[in-house]
């Protein structure tokens, strides 16, 4: 699970366990991600996760965008 939100957004809550790499840092930090399993990416509303998924896919990663993003997960989980 990869959180591509900004640090201030993550400080207000996140889905655990998840790795945090803000979208602007993704290109330089791709080496921290596993290539042998699928990565589910999320952000606050889904737009940044979409761009992250495209970037990762083009670099050979298996990725999915978390449907509904963090807002929907937070509402559904009651957190």
TIBAMI-290813 format. One record per residue (C-alpha): residue number from 0; residue in one letter; x, y, z. Coordinates in steps of 0.2 Angstrom, whole numbers, plus 2048, in hexadecimal, padded with zeros to 3 digits. Layout:
<sites>
<site><i>NUM</i><aa>A</aa><px>X</px><py>Y</py><pz>Z</pz></site>
...
</sites>
This chain:
<sites>
<site><i>0</i><aa>X</aa><px>800</px><py>800</py><pz>800</pz></site>
<site><i>1</i><aa>X</aa><px>808</px><py>810</py><pz>7FA</pz></site>
<site><i>2</i><aa>X</aa><px>802</px><py>822</py><pz>801</pz></site>
<site><i>3</i><aa>X</aa><px>807</px><py>82F</py><pz>7F4</pz></site>
<site><i>4</i><aa>X</aa><px>7FF</px><py>83E</py><pz>7FE</pz></site>
<site><i>5</i><aa>X</aa><px>808</px><py>84D</py><pz>805</pz></site>
<site><i>6</i><aa>X</aa><px>810</px><py>84B</py><pz>817</pz></site>
<site><i>7</i><aa>X</aa><px>803</px><py>857</py><pz>81F</pz></site>
<site><i>8</i><aa>X</aa><px>7F5</px><py>84C</py><pz>818</pz></site>
<site><i>9</i><aa>X</aa><px>7FC</px><py>83C</py><pz>81E</pz></site>
<site><i>10</i><aa>X</aa><px>7FF</px><py>844</py><pz>830</pz></site>
<site><i>11</i><aa>X</aa><px>7EC</px><py>845</py><pz>831</pz></site>
<site><i>12</i><aa>X</aa><px>7EA</px><py>833</py><pz>82E</pz></site>
<site><i>13</i><aa>X</aa><px>7EF</px><py>824</py><pz>823</pz></site>
<site><i>14</i><aa>X</aa><px>7EB</px><py>812</py><pz>81F</pz></site>
<site><i>15</i><aa>X</aa><px>7F7</px><py>807</py><pz>828</pz></site>
<site><i>16</i><aa>X</aa><px>802</px><py>7FF</py><pz>824</pz></site>
<site><i>17</i><aa>X</aa><px>807</px><py>809</py><pz>815</pz></site>
<site><i>18</i><aa>X</aa><px>817</px><py>810</py><pz>80E</pz></site>
<site><i>19</i><aa>X</aa><px>817</px><py>823</py><pz>80C</pz></site>
<site><i>20</i><aa>X</aa><px>81F</px><py>82B</py><pz>7FC</pz></site>
<site><i>21</i><aa>X</aa><px>818</px><py>83C</py><pz>7F7</pz></site>
<site><i>22</i><aa>X</aa><px>814</px><py>83D</py><pz>7E5</pz></site>
<site><i>23</i><aa>X</aa><px>822</px><py>84A</py><pz>7E1</pz></site>
<site><i>24</i><aa>X</aa><px>82F</px><py>83E</py><pz>7E8</pz></site>
<site><i>25</i><aa>X</aa><px>829</px><py>82E</py><pz>7DF</pz></site>
<site><i>26</i><aa>X</aa><px>835</px><py>82E</py><pz>7D1</pz></site>
<site><i>27</i><aa>X</aa><px>844</px><py>82F</py><pz>7DC</pz></site>
<site><i>28</i><aa>X</aa><px>83E</px><py>823</py><pz>7E9</pz></site>
<site><i>29</i><aa>X</aa><px>837</px><py>815</py><pz>7DE</pz></site>
<site><i>30</i><aa>X</aa><px>846</px><py>80A</py><pz>7E4</pz></site>
<site><i>31</i><aa>X</aa><px>83D</px><py>808</py><pz>7F5</pz></site>
<site><i>32</i><aa>X</aa><px>82E</px><py>7FF</py><pz>7ED</pz></site>
<site><i>33</i><aa>X</aa><px>82C</px><py>7EC</py><pz>7EA</pz></site>
<site><i>34</i><aa>X</aa><px>82C</px><py>7E7</py><pz>7D8</pz></site>
<site><i>35</i><aa>X</aa><px>827</px><py>7D5</py><pz>7DC</pz></site>
<site><i>36</i><aa>X</aa><px>815</px><py>7D9</py><pz>7E2</pz></site>
<site><i>37</i><aa>X</aa><px>807</px><py>7E4</py><pz>7DE</pz></site>
<site><i>38</i><aa>X</aa><px>806</px><py>7F6</py><pz>7E6</pz></site>
<site><i>39</i><aa>X</aa><px>7F6</px><py>7FE</py><pz>7EA</pz></site>
<site><i>40</i><aa>X</aa><px>7F8</px><py>811</py><pz>7E9</pz></site>
<site><i>41</i><aa>X</aa><px>7ED</px><py>81E</py><pz>7F2</pz></site>
<site><i>42</i><aa>X</aa><px>7EB</px><py>830</py><pz>7F5</pz></site>
<site><i>43</i><aa>X</aa><px>7DE</px><py>83C</py><pz>7FC</pz></site>
<site><i>44</i><aa>X</aa><px>7D2</px><py>83C</py><pz>7ED</pz></site>
<site><i>45</i><aa>X</aa><px>7DA</px><py>830</py><pz>7E0</pz></site>
<site><i>46</i><aa>X</aa><px>7E2</px><py>83C</py><pz>7D3</pz></site>
<site><i>47</i><aa>X</aa><px>7F4</px><py>83C</py><pz>7DA</pz></site>
<site><i>48</i><aa>X</aa><px>7F2</px><py>829</py><pz>7DC</pz></site>
<site><i>49</i><aa>X</aa><px>7ED</px><py>828</py><pz>7C9</pz></site>
<site><i>50</i><aa>X</aa><px>7FD</px><py>831</py><pz>7C4</pz></site>
<site><i>51</i><aa>X</aa><px>808</px><py>827</py><pz>7D0</pz></site>
<site><i>52</i><aa>X</aa><px>800</px><py>817</py><pz>7C9</pz></site>
<site><i>53</i><aa>X</aa><px>804</px><py>81C</py><pz>7B7</pz></site>
<site><i>54</i><aa>X</aa><px>816</px><py>821</py><pz>7BC</pz></site>
<site><i>55</i><aa>X</aa><px>819</px><py>810</py><pz>7C5</pz></site>
<site><i>56</i><aa>X</aa><px>811</px><py>806</py><pz>7B7</pz></site>
<site><i>57</i><aa>X</aa><px>81C</px><py>80E</py><pz>7AA</pz></site>
<site><i>58</i><aa>X</aa><px>82B</px><py>809</py><pz>7B5</pz></site>
<site><i>59</i><aa>X</aa><px>826</px><py>7F7</py><pz>7B6</pz></site>
<site><i>60</i><aa>X</aa><px>81C</px><py>7F6</py><pz>7C6</pz></site>
<site><i>61</i><aa>X</aa><px>80B</px><py>7ED</py><pz>7C8</pz></site>
<site><i>62</i><aa>X</aa><px>7FF</px><py>7FA</py><pz>7D0</pz></site>
<site><i>63</i><aa>X</aa><px>7ED</px><py>7FE</py><pz>7D4</pz></site>
<site><i>64</i><aa>X</aa><px>7E5</px><py>80E</py><pz>7D9</pz></site>
<site><i>65</i><aa>X</aa><px>7DB</px><py>80C</py><pz>7E9</pz></site>
<site><i>66</i><aa>X</aa><px>7C9</px><py>80E</py><pz>7E4</pz></site>
<site><i>67</i><aa>X</aa><px>7C1</px><py>81D</py><pz>7ED</pz></site>
<site><i>68</i><aa>X</aa><px>7D2</px><py>823</py><pz>7F4</pz></site>
<site><i>69</i><aa>X</aa><px>7D5</px><py>827</py><pz>806</pz></site>
<site><i>70</i><aa>X</aa><px>7C5</px><py>831</py><pz>809</pz></site>
<site><i>71</i><aa>X</aa><px>7BA</px><py>823</py><pz>805</pz></site>
<site><i>72</i><aa>X</aa><px>7C5</px><py>817</py><pz>80F</pz></site>
<site><i>73</i><aa>X</aa><px>7C4</px><py>822</py><pz>81E</pz></site>
<site><i>74</i><aa>X</aa><px>7B1</px><py>824</py><pz>81D</pz></site>
<site><i>75</i><aa>X</aa><px>7AF</px><py>811</py><pz>81B</pz></site>
<site><i>76</i><aa>X</aa><px>7BA</px><py>80D</py><pz>829</pz></site>
<site><i>77</i><aa>X</aa><px>7B3</px><py>81A</py><pz>835</pz></site>
<site><i>78</i><aa>X</aa><px>7C4</px><py>821</py><pz>839</pz></site>
</sites>
